[in-house]
């Protein structure tokens, strides 16, 4: 990959990713040399559940929406892959089909590596095996945390944690406010939390009354991070 193919911000997002930044310089360089840049528009489909896995990816800008289909045939968002995050390696390891649908959310830039290059990279850098093991252990811990929160925390606490996560990943500091750059409707937030849109709307109104957030038509603005933290730990 020609490094100039990424903008300065996109390259920063990749280089500063919590997993990628801990790799050796040689491995980081080899990954970037084998990856191509792909720019996609909102809604573009990356893969479908049941398809064979052919690529390993990282988000350089924007987001990837990972979703599933409910019994009623409705598309349900499970998570949004943030900038600096690599994904898609599990199916490349076990050879099984993709487990979920993946599509682009907003204008998004990806780094993409083909399966043969991924396999060759594993042969050249034994370090990558241990690094991917750590990455998947982290994913597993996060999944357990989410299951625990779903079963033990009230919706207000889970919603506050989700907003804090979005502020960390997509926050744009404007004076004393943090404007979340990722556009999510209340229905999108509700799907992430396993709740109804009506209940999420009620909690957001409560957050507004407490002076923690401001709700705009397609954006959330964090007014007071400390108040959100307090709600998250109730």
C-alpha positions in Angstrom: 0.0 0.0 0.0 1.2 3.5 -0.8 1.0 5.3 2.5 -0.2 8.5 0.7 -3.4 6.6 -0.2 -4.6 7.3 3.3 -5.2 10.8 4.5 -3.2 12.0 7.5 -6.2 11.4 9.8 -6.9 7.9 8.4 -3.3 6.9 8.8 -3.3 8.3 12.4 -6.4 6.2 13.2 -4.7 3.0 11.9 -1.3 3.7 13.6 -2.8 4.6 16.9 -5.2 1.7 17.1 -4.7 -0.1 20.5 -3.9 -3.4 18.9 -2.0 -2.4 15.8 0.2 0.1 17.7 1.6 -2.7 19.9 2.9 -4.7 16.9 6.6 -4.7 15.9 7.6 -2.1 13.4 8.4 -4.9 10.9 5.0 -6.5 11.2 3.2 -3.2 11.0 5.1 -2.3 7.8 4.4 -5.7 6.2 0.7 -5.4 7.0 0.4 -2.0 5.4 2.4 -3.1 2.4 -0.1 -5.9 1.7 -3.3 -4.0 2.4 -5.2 -1.9 -0.2 -7.4 1.1 0.5 -11.1 0.9 -0.2 -13.4 3.9 0.1 -17.1 3.2 0.4 -20.4 5.1 0.6 -23.0 4.7 3.3 -24.9 1.4 3.2 -22.4 -0.5 1.0 -22.5 -4.2 1.8 -19.2 -5.8 2.7 -20.3 -9.4 3.4 -23.3 -11.5 4.2 -23.9 -14.2 6.8 -23.0 -17.6 5.4 -20.5 -16.3 2.8 -17.0 -17.6 2.7 -14.4 -15.3 4.2 -12.0 -13.8 1.7 -10.6 -10.6 3.4 -9.2 -9.2 6.6 -10.0 -5.5 7.2 -9.4 -2.5 9.3 -11.5 0.7 9.6 -9.4 3.8 8.9 -12.4 6.2 8.9 -16.1 5.9 9.5 -17.7 2.7 10.8 -18.8 -0.8 9.8 -22.2 -2.0 11.0 -22.3 -5.6 12.0 -25.9 -6.9 12.1 -28.1 -9.9 12.1 -31.7 -10.7 10.9 -34.4 -11.2 13.6 -37.1 -13.9 13.3 -39.4 -11.2 12.0 -37.0 -10.5 9.2 -35.8 -7.2 10.6 -32.1 -6.2 10.4 -30.7 -5.7 13.9 -27.4 -3.9 14.6 -25.2 -5.7 17.0 -22.1 -3.4 17.0 -20.3 -0.7 15.0 -16.6 -1.3 14.3 -14.7 1.9 15.1 -11.7 3.5 13.4 -8.4 1.7 14.2 -10.1 -1.7 14.7 -9.2 -4.8 12.6 -11.8 -7.5 12.0 -12.8 -10.5 9.9 -9.9 -12.7 11.0 -11.9 -15.4 12.9 -13.4 -16.9 9.7 -10.0 -16.8 8.0 -8.7 -18.9 10.9 -11.4 -21.5 11.3 -12.5 -21.7 7.6 -16.1 -21.3 8.5 -18.5 -18.9 6.8 -19.2 -15.3 8.0 -21.4 -15.3 11.1 -23.1 -11.9 10.5 -23.8 -9.3 7.8 -21.5 -6.3 7.6 -22.2 -3.0 5.9 -20.7 0.5 5.8 -22.2 3.2 8.0 -21.5 6.6 6.7 -18.6 7.5 4.4 -16.0 4.9 5.3 -12.4 4.1 4.5 -11.1 0.5 4.9 -7.8 -1.2 4.7 -8.3 -4.6 3.1 -6.1 -7.7 2.9 -6.9 -10.7 0.7 -6.9 -14.1 2.4 -3.8 -15.4 0.6 -1.8 -12.4 1.8 -3.2 -12.9 5.3 -2.1 -16.6 5.3 1.4 -15.6 4.0 1.7 -12.9 6.6 1.1 -15.5 9.3 3.9 -17.7 7.9 6.3 -14.8 7.8 5.5 -13.3 11.2 4.9 -15.8 14.0 4.3 -12.7 16.2 1.0 -12.3 14.4 -0.5 -15.5 15.9 0.0 -14.3 19.5 -1.1 -10.8 18.6 -4.4 -12.1 17.1 -4.9 -14.4 20.1 -4.7 -11.4 22.4 -7.1 -9.5 20.1 -9.6 -12.3 20.3 -9.2 -12.6 24.0 -10.1 -8.9 24.3 -13.1 -9.4 22.1 -14.2 -12.3 24.3 -13.8 -10.2 27.5 -15.8 -7.4 26.0 -18.6 -9.9 25.0 -18.8 -11.2 28.6 -18.9 -7.6 29.9 -21.8 -6.9 27.5 -23.7 -10.0 28.6 -23.2 -9.1 32.2 -24.4 -5.6 31.7 -27.4 -6.8 29.8 -28.4 -9.0 32.7 -27.4 -6.8 35.7 -27.5 -3.2 34.8 -30.5 -0.9 34.2 -31.0 0.6 30.8 -29.9 4.1 31.9 -26.5 2.7 33.0 -26.0 0.7 29.7 -27.1 3.7 27.6 -24.7 6.0 29.4 -21.8 3.5 28.9 -22.7 3.3 25.2 -22.7 7.1 24.8 -19.3 7.3 26.5 -17.9 4.7 24.2 -19.2 6.6 21.1 -17.7 9.8 22.5 -14.4 8.2 22.9 -14.4 6.6 19.4 -16.1 9.4 17.5 -16.0 12.5 19.8 -15.2 15.9 18.4 -14.3 18.4 21.1 -16.0 21.7 20.6 -15.4 24.0 23.6 -16.7 22.2 26.7 -18.9 19.9 24.6 -18.1 16.5 22.9 -20.0 16.2 19.6 -20.4 12.5 18.5 -19.5 12.4 14.8 -21.2 9.0 14.2 -24.8 9.5 13.1 -27.1 7.1 15.0 -30.8 7.2 15.2 -32.5 6.4 18.5 -33.6 3.1 16.9 -29.9 2.3 16.2 -29.0 2.9 19.9 -32.0 0.8 21.0 -30.8 -2.2 18.9 -27.3 -2.0 20.4 -28.8 -2.1 23.9 -31.5 -4.7 23.3 -34.3 -2.2 24.2 -37.2 -0.4 22.5 -36.7 3.0 20.9 -39.4 4.4 23.2 -37.4 3.4 26.3 -34.2 4.8 24.9 -36.0 8.1 24.1 -37.2 8.3 27.7 -33.8 7.8 29.1 -32.2 10.3 26.7 -34.8 12.9 27.8 -33.8 12.2 31.4 -30.1 12.6 30.6 -31.0 16.0 29.0 -32.8 17.1 32.1 -29.8 16.2 34.2 -27.6 18.3 31.8 -25.5 15.3 30.7 -26.3 15.3 27.0 -28.1 17.2 24.3 -30.1 15.3 21.7 -30.0 16.6 18.1 -31.9 15.1 15.2 -29.0 12.9 14.1 -26.4 13.5 16.7 -25.7 13.3 20.4 -23.7 15.9 22.2 -22.0 15.1 25.5 -22.4 18.2 27.8 -21.0 16.7 31.0 -18.9 13.6 30.9 -18.7 13.3 34.7 -22.5 13.2 34.9 -22.6 10.4 32.3 -20.0 8.5 34.2 -22.1 8.8 37.4 -25.1 7.4 35.5 -23.1 4.6 34.0 -22.0 3.4 37.5 -25.5 3.6 39.2 
